[in-house]
Amino acid sequence: MEALRLLLLLLAVVVGVSGGSGADDAGGARTYIVRMDADAKPSAFPTHAHWYESAVLAASGGGDWPEGGPLIHTYSAALHGFSARMSPSAAASLATARGVAAVVPERVRHLATTRSPRFLGMLSSPPSAILADSDFGSDLVIAIIDTGISPTHRSFSDRGLGPVPPKWRGVCASGPGFPPSSCNRKLVGARFFSAGYETTSGRMNESAEIRSPLDNDGHGTHTASIAAGRYVFPASTLGYARGVASGMAPKARLAAYKVCWAGGCFDSDILAAFDAAVADGVDVVSLSVGGVVVPYYLDAIAIGAFGATEAGIVVSASAGNGGPGGLTVTNVAPWMTTVGAGSMDRAFPANVRLGNGQVLDGVSVYGGPVLQAGKMYELVYAGATNTGASPSAADGYSASMCLDGSLDQAVVRGKIVVCDRGVNSRAAKGDVVHRAGAVGMVLANGAFDGEGLVADCHVLPATAVGAASGEKLRKYIASSTPQKPATGTILFQGTHLGVHPAPMVAAFSARGPNPQSPEILKPDLVAPGLNILAAWPSGVGPAGIPSDGRRTEFNILSGTSMACPHISGLAALLKAAHPSWSPAAIKSALMTTAYLKDNSNGTMIDESTGAVADVFDFGAGHVDPMRAMDPGLVYDIGPADYVNFLCNLNYTEQNIRAITRRPADCRGARRAGHAGNLNYPSMSAMFVADGTNPTMKTHFIRTVTNVGGGRAVYRAAVRAPEGSTVTVQPKQLVFRRDGQKLSFTVHVEAAMPTQAKKMEPGSSQVRSGALTWSDGRHAVVSPIVVTLQAPVQ
């Protein structure tokens, strides 16, 4: 298994997953996060901060420090330690000092609904069980670690809410555009963390950025309202998706922690937010940030999330937007809930009608003046033979991507320009085309993007089409002549509901397998993340670009960033209804009750290909809030179990202490089995398919807790992965009381395929099945995954 793990890490580097950027300056100095053993503080130092500062000075041999000393942040709740800027040699020296558990280089992360509550079965009147039983999440606090928040938005009104929960210990930090009165009984706290960002990037430009919790990007406001926005009517974006907007937990309280700035989201600031959230008393952390896969002891988000989980806080994180390629999933630590994105049964069709009679399916939420009815406009694709390219463009590539300054205004003026997807943002392409004088744009997917489409609020009439339609469009333009030019128009058709099939796995949603620990299936599950309507700041245009002067109270965005807060809000509802459940129990309830069938009664499909999706696309399946309220059984995990898991990853005691803040004795853990024996709600087996062994075997030990309300008898049913034999012992679990725990063992035996010797080096074959425990009322489903991995030769 260790060889397989190394192979997956190698492949992850190849596909670009592990390429998180560090933050170095010209002199080689960078920011490091230093985890300390709090109990090791020498008595000579009055505070931990004095000790930390002395340690940095000793390792660095003195130095010139910014006002306030060498420390950027100190941490005391989610972890003990600090962040500071120093040279690599000083960091290496510090790593050997007494009381230092780990020295981790900082990385820069990046940011990764009127319909979704109803799509999930969460009706407000009469209230669905999950809303009624949890009092809509009242008195639970959800932390949103993001770009800040727009406090005056109607989604964050405190009308009708009770007093701030007495457990709350947070603050309402003020600053430009964010007076102390910005917080209320809904938005109970707000902070901002920029020291890590500014230490690396220099003092922020306060004419473009705001030194306060105020959101001048939109992302944080959007995600916060998905998790816990109040009911707002009417809500729409430029006339699209009209209806009642609400978050998953409409009465839950919110705390905003702003960590993302123009230069990105810096690990030291993210850790400061985790530390504050734990100290403040939040119940759920929602983190739509990611982009780096490294060993857990080097992963600041994994470290911060472990501290939060140990404090009883549910941590939900976005899986990333690197799909549809494999090995792209991020935020993969097993103590986090990793959320992929799916579609809903709502669409915003904007089709392209060509002069040859073809109609190409497209999507858009453009809301301005449309193209002249009945008129066909000339189409231009500047990437073919430099037609339409600016004279200053080096080649047709820049023009094909519609990069800034790449289009020849004399050629594209008054026409519809076809732009290839990639490099710059979709909205930025529209801005380039608009400034060049074109009347419209068609954004065409390439082969990698497949058929996955995202609706955008473009600044001119524009639509997006899939890879197949894009190829048809380019060929049509290439076949045109001056005497018979290619022509077309865009037909905007508004909002369509009841679309089939739905849900689908969004093309951009990051996919497994888990590059860091393949024994843990990631993503865990999927939730709505495609074309989600949610709150938007009043000072930001819906296209999210400076030139967009339009204003809207709600906006439609897509990403696993939007899927994550759906799960965060649902976790708050589950915790409110079941206050004794641990973070692992809540995740188990969400995973084991997830579904695989779409509204056409077929298995969910992959939007990018139209083929049936698999476990590395959707994990356990699509979230089902109603069933999650009463899962029957849960797979619980405590901090000591995670320590055993880390031991079985062959981490050293120092590695483990960097994550858990405690020494680890791995002797018992390694005798007990392997990393796959973590009590996870899914089971993933990996075998080396080298053709030498006719059969390969492993086993999984699991323990389930009865939360179904009393006596029950559960019987096992197995759908074995193709080519494998799966047996369960015992086949029946007899529970005599609520809260009782019973264990079982799953034995998996996979036969070596006859074509194993023909597998390409490094390639794999994946087969999936499931184990279902049922008592006639509950069905507790766990995916079983068998991967045959060909060795690298």
C-alpha positions in Angstrom: 0.0 0.0 0.0 2.9 2.4 0.7 4.1 1.9 -2.9 0.6 2.6 -4.2 0.5 5.8 -2.1 3.8 7.0 -3.5 2.6 6.2 -7.0 -0.6 8.2 -6.5 1.3 11.2 -5.2 3.6 11.0 -8.2 0.6 11.0 -10.5 -1.0 13.8 -8.6 2.1 15.9 -9.2 1.8 15.1 -12.9 -1.8 16.3 -13.1 -0.9 19.4 -11.1 -2.7 18.7 -7.9 0.3 19.1 -5.6 1.5 22.3 -7.0 0.4 24.7 -4.3 2.5 27.8 -4.4 4.7 28.9 -1.6 5.3 32.5 -0.9 9.0 33.4 -1.2 10.7 36.7 -1.7 13.8 37.5 -3.6 16.0 36.8 -0.6 14.6 33.4 -0.1 12.7 34.2 3.1 9.1 32.9 3.4 6.4 32.5 6.0 6.5 29.3 8.1 3.8 28.0 10.4 5.4 26.6 13.6 3.5 24.1 15.8 4.7 24.1 19.4 4.2 21.8 22.4 2.3 24.2 24.7 3.4 22.3 27.8 7.0 22.7 26.9 7.1 26.5 27.6 10.1 27.3 29.8 9.0 29.1 33.0 11.4 31.9 32.3 8.9 33.2 29.7 5.8 35.0 31.0 3.7 34.1 27.9 3.8 31.7 25.0 4.3 34.7 22.7 7.5 35.7 24.4 8.7 32.1 24.1 7.8 31.9 20.4 9.5 35.2 19.7 12.7 34.2 21.5 12.8 30.9 19.5 12.6 32.8 16.2 15.2 35.2 17.2 17.6 32.4 18.3 17.1 30.5 15.1 17.5 33.6 12.9 20.5 35.0 14.7 18.7 38.3 15.4 17.6 40.4 12.5 15.5 43.4 11.6 11.9 42.8 12.2 8.7 44.7 11.3 7.2 46.8 14.0 5.6 44.4 16.6 8.3 41.8 16.3 8.8 38.7 14.1 5.5 37.0 14.8 2.7 37.2 12.3 0.0 35.2 14.2 -0.1 33.2 17.4 -2.4 30.3 17.8 -3.8 28.8 21.0 -7.2 27.1 20.4 -7.2 25.0 17.2 -3.4 24.5 17.7 -0.5 25.9 19.7 2.1 27.8 17.8 2.7 30.8 15.6 3.6 32.0 12.1 6.7 34.0 11.2 8.7 35.0 8.2 12.3 33.6 8.1 14.9 32.1 5.9 14.9 28.3 5.1 18.0 27.9 7.2 16.4 29.6 10.2 13.3 27.4 9.7 15.6 24.3 9.6 17.3 25.4 12.8 14.0 26.1 14.5 12.7 22.7 13.6 15.3 21.1 15.9 14.6 23.4 18.9 13.1 22.2 22.1 9.3 22.2 22.1 8.9 22.6 18.4 6.5 19.9 17.0 6.6 21.0 13.3 7.7 23.7 11.0 5.4 23.9 7.9 6.0 26.3 4.9 3.0 28.5 4.2 1.1 27.9 1.0 -1.3 30.2 -0.8 -4.8 28.8 -1.4 -7.5 30.0 -3.8 -11.3 30.1 -3.7 -12.6 26.8 -5.1 -30.3 29.4 -3.8 -33.9 29.8 -4.8 -34.1 26.2 -6.0 -31.7 24.0 -4.0 -33.8 23.8 -0.7 -36.8 22.5 -2.7 -34.6 20.3 -4.8 -33.3 18.7 -1.6 -36.8 18.3 -0.3 -36.5 21.0 2.4 -39.9 22.7 2.3 -40.5 25.7 4.6 -44.3 25.4 4.8 -45.2 23.0 6.2 -41.6 22.6 7.4 -39.8 19.4 6.5 -38.8 17.2 9.4 -35.1 18.3 9.3 -36.1 21.9 9.6 -38.8 21.4 12.2 -36.8 19.1 14.4 -33.8 21.4 14.4 -35.8 24.6 14.7 -34.2 25.7 11.4 -30.8 25.5 13.0 -31.5 28.2 15.6 -28.7 28.8 18.2 -26.0 26.9 16.1 -23.2 29.1 14.8 -21.6 28.5 11.4 -18.2 29.9 10.7 -17.6 31.0 7.1 -13.9 31.3 6.3 -13.9 33.2 3.1 -13.8 36.7 1.6 -15.9 38.4 4.3 -19.6 39.3 4.3 -22.0 42.0 3.3 -23.8 42.6 6.6 -26.7 44.7 5.4 -28.0 42.1 3.0 -31.5 40.9 3.6 -30.3 37.3 3.8 -28.6 38.3 7.1 -31.5 40.0 8.8 -32.1 39.1 12.5 -35.8 39.8 12.4 -37.6 37.3 14.5 -34.5 35.6 15.9 -33.9 35.1 19.6 -30.9 36.5 21.5 -27.3 35.6 20.6 -26.5 32.1 22.0 -24.9 32.5 25.4 -22.0 30.2 24.4 -20.9 32.7 21.8 -17.5 34.3 22.7 -16.6 36.1 19.5 -16.3 39.7 18.5 -17.4 42.0 15.8 -14.3 43.6 14.3 -14.9 46.9 12.7 -13.2 48.8 9.9 -13.9 50.7 6.7 -17.5 50.0 5.6 -18.0 47.7 8.6 -19.0 49.7 11.7 -19.4 47.9 15.1 -23.1 47.9 14.6 -22.8 45.6 11.5 -23.3 42.5 13.6 -26.7 41.5 14.9 -28.5 38.4 16.2 -28.0 36.7 12.8 -24.4 37.8 12.0 -23.1 37.3 15.5 -19.4 37.8 14.8 -16.9 39.0 12.1 -13.1 39.1 11.9 -10.5 39.6 9.3 -7.0 38.2 9.0 -4.5 39.8 6.6 -1.1 39.7 8.4 0.0 36.6 6.6 -1.0 38.1 3.2 0.6 41.4 3.9 3.8 39.9 5.3 4.4 38.2 2.0 2.8 40.6 -0.5 3.3 43.9 1.1 0.7 46.3 2.5 -2.6 45.9 0.8 -3.8 48.6 -1.6 -6.7 50.0 0.4 -8.1 51.8 -2.6 -8.9 48.3 -4.0 -9.2 46.2 -0.9 -11.0 46.8 2.4 -9.3 46.3 5.7 -12.3 45.0 7.5 -14.7 42.0 7.3 -16.6 43.7 4.5 -16.9 41.5 1.4 -15.8 43.4 -1.8 -15.5 40.2 -3.8 -18.9 38.4 -3.4 -17.7 34.9 -2.8 -18.0 35.0 1.0 -21.5 36.6 1.0 -22.7 34.0 -1.5 -21.4 31.0 0.5 -22.7 32.4 3.8 -26.2 32.8 2.5 -26.2 29.3 1.0 -25.3 27.9 4.5 -27.7 30.0 6.6 -29.4 32.8 4.7 -32.8 33.9 5.8 -35.9 33.5 3.6 -36.0 36.4 1.1 -38.7 37.1 -1.5 -38.5 38.1 -4.2 -35.1 36.9 -5.2 -33.5 36.6 -8.7 -30.5 37.5 -10.8 -31.2 39.8 -13.7 -34.7 38.2 -13.9 -33.4 34.6 -13.7 -34.3 32.0 -11.0 -37.1 34.0 -9.5 -38.5 32.8 -6.2 -37.8 32.6 -2.5 -34.2 32.5 -1.5 -33.0 30.7 1.6 -30.0 28.9 3.1 -30.0 25.4 4.4 -30.3 26.5 8.1 -32.2 29.8 7.9 -32.2 30.5 11.6 -28.6 29.4 12.3 -26.2 32.2 13.3 -23.2 33.2 11.2 -19.7 34.3 12.0 -17.6 35.6 9.1 -13.8 35.2 9.0 -12.2 37.0 6.1 -8.9 35.4 5.0 -9.0 35.8 1.2 -7.6 38.8 -0.5 -6.5 39.9 -4.0 -3.3 37.8 -3.7 -5.1 34.7 -2.4 -5.8 33.0 0.9 -2.7 32.5 2.9 -2.2 29.5 5.3 -1.2 31.5 8.3 -4.3 33.6 8.0 -6.5 30.6 7.5 -5.0 29.0 10.6 -5.7 32.2 12.5 -9.3 32.0 11.4 -9.6 28.3 12.6 -8.0 29.3 15.9 -10.4 32.2 16.4 -13.4 30.1 15.4 -12.6 27.4 17.9 -12.1 30.0 20.7 -15.2 31.9 19.7 -17.5 28.8 20.1 -18.7 28.0 16.6 -20.4 24.7 15.8 -19.6 24.3 12.1 -16.8 25.6 9.9 -17.5 26.0 6.2 -14.3 26.4 4.1 -14.7 26.9 0.3 -10.9 27.2 -0.1 -8.3 24.7 -1.3 -5.9 23.8 -4.0 -3.0 21.9 -2.3 -2.5 18.2 -1.6 0.5 17.5 0.6 1.0 15.1 3.6 -1.4 16.0 6.4 1.4 17.1 8.7 2.4 19.8 6.1 -1.2 20.8 5.3 -2.3 23.8 7.3 -6.0 23.3 6.6 -5.8 19.7 7.7 -4.0 20.8 10.9 -6.5 23.5 11.7 -9.4 21.2 10.8 -8.1 18.5 13.2 -8.1 21.0 16.1 -11.6 22.1 15.3 -12.9 18.5 14.9 -11.3 17.6 18.3 -13.3 20.5 19.8 -16.5 19.0 18.4 -16.8 21.3 15.4 -17.9 19.9 12.0 -15.6 21.0 9.2 -17.0 21.0 5.7 -14.6 21.8 2.8 -14.9 22.1 -1.0 -13.4 19.3 -3.0 -12.0 21.7 -5.6 -12.8 22.7 -9.2 -10.1 20.7 -10.9 -12.4 18.2 -12.6 -13.2 16.3 -14.7 -9.7 14.8 -14.5 -8.9 12.2 -11.9 -6.6 12.8 -8.8 -7.8 16.4 -8.6 -9.7 16.3 -5.2 -8.3 18.5 -2.5 -9.1 18.9 1.3 -8.8 15.1 1.7 -8.2 14.6 5.4 -10.6 12.1 6.8 -11.7 14.4 9.6 -13.1 16.9 7.1 -16.3 16.4 5.0 -15.1 16.8 1.4 -17.9 18.0 -0.9 -18.2 17.7 -4.7 -20.7 19.5 -6.8 -23.8 18.4 -8.6 -26.5 20.0 -10.8 -30.1 20.6 -10.1 -33.3 20.3 -12.1 -33.0 23.9 -13.2 -31.4 25.3 -16.4 -30.9 28.6 -18.1 -30.9 27.7 -21.8 -29.4 30.2 -24.3 -29.0 28.3 -27.6 -27.0 29.3 -30.7 -28.9 29.2 -34.0 -26.6 29.0 -37.0 -27.2 30.2 -40.5 -27.0 26.6 -41.8 -30.0 25.7 -39.6 -28.2 23.9 -36.8 -29.1 24.8 -33.2 -26.5 24.3 -30.5 -27.4 24.0 -26.9 -26.0 26.6 -24.6 -26.5 28.3 -21.2 -26.4 31.8 -19.9 -27.8 34.2 -17.4 -27.2 37.4 -19.4 -29.8 39.9 -18.4 -29.3 43.0 -20.6 -30.6 44.0 -24.0 -30.7 40.9 -26.3 -29.7 40.6 -29.9 -32.1 41.9 -32.5 -34.9 39.4 -33.1 -34.7 37.7 -36.5 -31.3 39.1 -37.4 -28.3 36.7 -38.1 -24.9 38.1 -37.1 -21.6 37.2 -38.7 -19.5 34.8 -36.6 -15.8 35.2 -36.0 -13.3 32.7 -34.5 -10.0 34.5 -34.2 -8.0 31.4 -33.4 -8.3 29.8 -36.8 -6.1 31.8 -39.2 -5.6 34.9 -37.2 -8.8 36.3 -38.6 -10.0 38.8 -36.0 -6.7 38.7 -34.1 -5.2 42.0 -33.1 -2.0 43.0 -35.1 -0.2 43.0 -31.8 -1.1 39.4 -31.0 1.8 37.1 -31.4 -0.4 34.3 -32.8 -4.0 33.2 -33.0 -3.8 31.4 -29.7 -4.3 34.6 -27.6 -7.2 35.7 -29.8 -8.8 32.2 -29.7 -8.8 32.6 -25.9 -10.0 36.2 -26.1 -7.2 37.5 -23.9 -6.9 41.2 -23.2 -5.8 43.1 -26.3 -5.9 40.1 -28.6 -8.8 41.0 -30.8 -8.8 43.3 -33.9 -11.6 45.7 -33.3 -12.0 46.4 -37.0 -12.7 42.8 -37.7 -14.9 41.8 -34.8 -17.0 45.0 -34.4 -20.7 44.2 -34.8 -20.1 40.4 -34.9 -20.4 37.5 -32.5 -17.0 36.2 -31.5 -16.3 32.6 -30.6 -13.9 32.3 -27.7 -12.2 29.1 -26.4 -12.5 28.4 -22.7 -9.4 28.6 -20.5 -6.5 30.8 -19.3 -8.6 33.9 -18.3 -12.0 33.9 -16.6 -15.2 33.4 -18.6 -16.4 36.8 -17.5 -13.1 38.4 -18.5 -13.4 37.0 -22.0 -16.8 38.6 -22.3 -15.3 41.9 -21.2 -12.5 41.7 -23.8 -15.1 40.9 -26.6 -17.4 43.7 -25.4 -14.6 46.3 -25.4 -13.5 45.2 -28.9 -16.9 46.3 -30.2 -18.5 42.8 -30.8 -22.2 42.4 -30.2 -22.0 38.9 -28.7 -19.9 36.0 -27.6 -20.1 32.2 -27.7 -17.8 30.6 -25.2 -16.8 27.1 -26.5 -15.5 24.3 -24.3 -12.4 22.4 -25.3 -12.0 18.6 -25.1 -10.8 18.7 -21.4 -14.0 20.6 -20.3 -16.2 18.2 -22.2 -19.9 19.0 -22.1 -20.0 20.7 -18.7 -21.6 24.1 -18.9 -21.7 27.0 -16.4 -24.2 29.9 -16.7 -22.6 33.3 -16.3 -23.8 36.9 -15.9 -21.9 38.2 -18.9 -21.6 41.9 -19.7 -22.8 41.4 -23.3 -25.1 38.8 -25.0 -23.2 35.6 -24.5 -23.7 31.9 -24.0 -21.6 28.8 -23.3 -21.6 25.6 -25.4 -20.0 22.2 -24.9 -17.0 20.7 -26.6 -19.0 18.9 -29.3 -21.0 22.0 -30.2 -17.8 24.1 -30.0 -16.2 21.8 -32.6 -19.2 22.1 -34.9 -19.2 25.9 -34.5 -15.5 26.2 -35.4 -15.9 23.9 -38.4 -18.9 25.9 -39.6 -16.9 29.1 -39.4 -13.9 27.5 -41.1 -16.0 26.4 -44.1 -17.4 30.0 -44.6 -16.3 32.3 -47.5 -16.4 36.0 -47.9 -19.4 35.5 -50.3 -21.1 33.2 -47.8 -20.0 34.1 -44.2 -20.9 32.1 -41.2 -23.8 33.6 -39.3 -25.8 33.0 -36.2 -27.6 34.4 -33.2 -28.2 33.6 -29.5 -31.7 32.7 -28.2 -32.1 33.4 -24.5 -34.9 31.3 -23.0 -35.0 32.3 -19.4 -35.4 29.8 -16.5 -36.5 26.2 -17.1 -37.5 23.9 -14.2 -38.0 20.2 -14.0 -34.9 19.4 -16.1 -33.9 15.8 -16.7 -31.6 14.1 -15.8 -30.7 15.7 -12.5 -28.6 15.6 -10.5 -25.5 15.2 -12.6 -21.9 15.4 -11.3 -20.7 18.8 -12.4 -17.9 18.7 -15.0 -15.6 21.0 -12.9 -16.1 19.0 -9.6 -12.8 17.5 -8.5 -12.4 13.8 -8.7 -10.7 11.0 -6.7 -8.9 8.9 -6.0 -7.5 10.4 -2.9 -3.8 11.2 -3.7 -2.8 11.4 0.0 -4.5 8.3 1.5 -6.2 6.1 -1.1 -7.7 4.1 1.7 -10.2 7.0 2.3 -12.6 7.5 -0.5 -12.8 11.2 -1.5 -14.9 13.2 -2.3 -17.2 12.1 0.5 -20.4 13.1 -1.3 -21.8 15.7 -3.7 -24.3 18.6 -3.1 -25.8 21.3 -5.4 -23.0 23.4 -6.8 -24.0 24.3 -10.4 -25.7 27.6 -11.1 -26.6 28.4 -7.5 -28.5 31.6 -6.7 -27.5 33.3 -3.4 -26.8 36.7 -1.8 -24.5 39.2 -3.5 -22.9 42.4 -2.2 -24.4 45.7 -3.4 -21.1 47.1 -4.5 -20.0 44.3 -6.8 -21.2 43.7 -10.3 -22.6 40.2 -11.0 -19.8 39.4 -13.5 -17.3 40.0 -10.8 -15.1 42.2 -13.0 -14.3 45.9 -12.4 -16.0 47.1 -15.6 -19.4 45.6 -14.6 -21.4 48.5 -13.3 -24.6 46.5 -13.0 -25.9 45.8 -9.5 -28.0 42.8 -8.2 -29.1 41.6 -4.8 -28.5 38.0 -5.7 -26.1 36.3 -8.1 -25.7 32.9 -9.8 -22.4 31.2 -9.3 -21.0 27.6 -9.7 -18.3 25.6 -8.0 -17.6 23.2 -5.2 -17.5 26.5 -3.2 -21.2 26.5 -3.6 -21.7 22.8 -2.8 -19.7 23.0 0.5 -22.0 25.5 2.4 -25.0 23.3 1.5 -23.4 20.6 3.6 -22.3 23.1 6.2 -25.8 24.2 6.7 -27.2 20.7 6.7 -24.6 19.7 9.3 -25.8 22.6 11.5 -29.4 21.2 11.2 -28.3 17.7 12.2 -26.3 19.0 15.1 -29.2 21.0 16.3 -31.5 18.0 16.1 -28.9 15.6 17.5 -26.7 17.6 19.9 -24.8 14.5 21.2 -23.6 13.5 17.7 -19.9 13.9 17.0 -18.6 15.5 13.8 -17.9 12.0 12.4 -21.4 10.8 13.3 -22.9 13.8 11.4 -20.7 13.0 8.4 -21.7 9.4 8.5 -25.4 10.2 8.5 -24.9 12.4 5.5 -22.9 9.8 3.6 -24.7 6.6 4.4 -28.1 8.1 3.4 -26.9 9.6 0.1 -28.4 8.5 -3.1 -27.1 7.5 -6.6 -30.2 7.7 -8.8 -31.2 10.8 -10.8 -34.7 11.9 -11.5 -34.8 9.7 -14.6 -34.2 6.7 -12.3 -30.7 6.1 -13.7 -27.4 6.3 -12.0 -26.1 9.8 -11.8 -24.1 10.8 -14.9 -20.9 12.7 -15.4 -21.9 16.1 -17.0 -18.6 16.3 -18.9 -19.0 13.0 -20.8 -22.7 12.0 -20.5 -21.5 8.6 -19.2 -22.4 7.1 -15.9 -20.5 8.6 -13.1 -18.5 6.5 -10.5 -17.5 6.6 -6.9 -14.4 8.8 -7.6 -16.9 11.4 -9.0 -19.6 11.4 -6.4 -18.2 9.5 -3.4 -21.1 8.1 -1.4 -23.6 9.8 -3.6 -25.8 12.9 -3.5 -26.8 14.3 -0.2 -30.4 13.5 1.0 -31.2 15.7 4.0 -34.5 14.0 4.9 -32.9 10.6 5.3 -29.8 11.9 7.0 -32.0 13.0 9.9 -32.7 9.4 10.8 -29.8 7.3 9.4 -30.4 4.3 11.8 -26.7 3.6 12.3 -23.6 5.8 12.3 -19.9 5.1 11.9 -18.3 7.2 14.7 -14.7 8.2 15.0 -12.8 9.9 17.8 -9.4 11.7 17.9 -7.6 8.5 19.1 -8.9 6.7 16.0 -7.4 9.3 13.7 -4.1 8.9 15.5 -4.2 5.2 14.8 -5.0 6.0 11.2 -2.0 8.3 10.9 0.2 5.6 12.5 -0.9 3.2 9.8 0.1 5.8 7.2 3.6 5.2 8.5 3.8 8.7 9.8 6.5 9.3 12.4 5.7 10.4 15.9 6.9 13.9 15.0 4.6 14.0 12.0 1.6 12.9 14.1 2.4 15.4 16.8 2.4 18.2 14.2 -1.3 17.4 13.5 -2.7 16.2 16.9 -0.7 18.1 19.5 0.0 14.9 21.4 2.6 12.1 21.4 1.6 8.9 19.6 2.3 5.3 20.5 1.9 3.5 17.2 2.7 0.0 18.3 -0.8 -1.0 19.1 -2.2 0.7 16.0 0.1 -1.0 13.6 -0.6 -4.4 15.1 -4.4 -3.7 14.7 -4.3 -3.5 10.9 -4.0 -0.9 8.2 -5.1 2.7 7.4 -8.3 1.3 5.8 -9.5 0.2 9.2 -10.3 3.8 10.2 -14.0 3.5 11.1 -15.0 5.4 7.9 -18.5 5.1 6.2 -16.8 3.9 3.0 -14.3 1.2 2.2 -11.5 1.5 -0.4 -9.1 -1.4 -1.2 -6.1 -1.0 -3.5 -4.1 -3.8 -5.0 -1.0 -3.9 -7.1 -1.9 -5.6 -10.4 1.5 -7.0 -11.3 0.2 -10.4 -12.5 2.0 -12.4 -9.8 -0.9 -13.1 -7.5 -4.0 -14.8 -8.8 -6.0 -13.4 -5.9 -5.6 -10.4 -3.6 -7.2 -10.1 -0.1 -7.8 -7.4 2.5 -10.3 -6.8 5.3 -12.1 -3.9 6.9 -13.1 -3.7 10.6 -16.0 -1.4 11.3 -18.1 -0.5 14.3 -21.6 1.0 14.0 -23.6 2.8 16.6 -27.4 2.4 16.8 -29.1 5.8 16.7 -32.4 4.5 15.3 -34.4 4.7 18.6 -34.1 1.3 20.4 -34.1 -2.4 19.6 -33.3 -3.3 16.0 -32.0 -6.1 13.9 -29.9 -5.2 10.9 -29.1 -7.6 8.1 -26.2 -7.2 5.6 -26.7 -7.1 1.9 -23.6 -6.9 -0.4 -23.3 -5.8 -4.0 -19.7 -6.9 -4.7 -17.5 -5.0 -7.1 -17.1 -6.8 -10.4 -14.4 -9.5 -10.2 -14.4 -9.5 -6.4 -15.9 -11.5 -3.6 -17.1 -9.7 -0.5 -18.2 -11.4 2.7 -19.4 -9.8 6.0 -19.1 -11.4 9.4 -21.5 -11.4 11.2 -24.2 -11.0 8.7 -26.7 -9.8 11.3 -26.4 -7.2 14.0 -28.8 -7.3 16.9 -29.1 -4.1 18.9 -30.9 -4.1 22.2 -30.8 -0.4 22.9 -30.1 3.0 21.4 -26.5 4.0 21.5 -25.2 0.4 21.5 -22.1 -0.3 19.4 -21.5 -3.5 17.4 -18.6 -4.4 15.2 -18.3 -6.4 12.0 -15.6 -7.4 9.5 -15.8 -7.1 5.7 -13.5 -9.4 3.8 -12.6 -8.5 0.2 -11.0 -10.9 -2.3 -10.2 -9.6 -5.8 -9.2 -11.8 -8.7 -6.4 -10.8 -10.9 -7.9 -9.9 -14.3 -6.6 -11.9 -17.2 -5.5 -8.7 -19.0 -3.5 -7.5 -16.0 -0.2 -7.9 -17.7 -1.5 -5.8 -20.6 -2.4 -2.8 -18.3 -0.4 0.3 -19.1 2.2 1.1 -16.5 0.6 3.4 -13.9 -2.9 2.7 -15.1 -5.7 1.5 -12.9 -9.0 -0.4 -13.0 -11.7 0.7 -10.6 -14.8 -1.4 -9.6 -17.3 -0.4 -7.0 -20.1 -2.0 -5.0 -21.8 -1.4 -1.7 -22.6 -2.9 1.7 -26.1 -2.1 3.0 -27.3 -2.7 6.5 -31.1 -2.7 6.7 -33.6 -3.2 9.5 -36.7 -2.8 7.2 -36.9 0.9 8.0 -33.4 2.2 7.5 -30.9 1.5 4.8 -27.3 2.3 5.8 -25.2 2.2 2.6 -21.4 2.2 2.4 -19.5 2.2 -0.9 -16.9 -0.6 -1.4 -14.2 0.3 -3.9 -11.6 -2.0 -5.4 -8.8 -0.5 -7.4 -6.2 -2.5 -9.3 -3.1 -0.4 -9.9 -0.5 -1.4 -12.5 3.0 -0.7 -11.2 5.1 2.0 -12.8 7.9 0.3 -14.8 
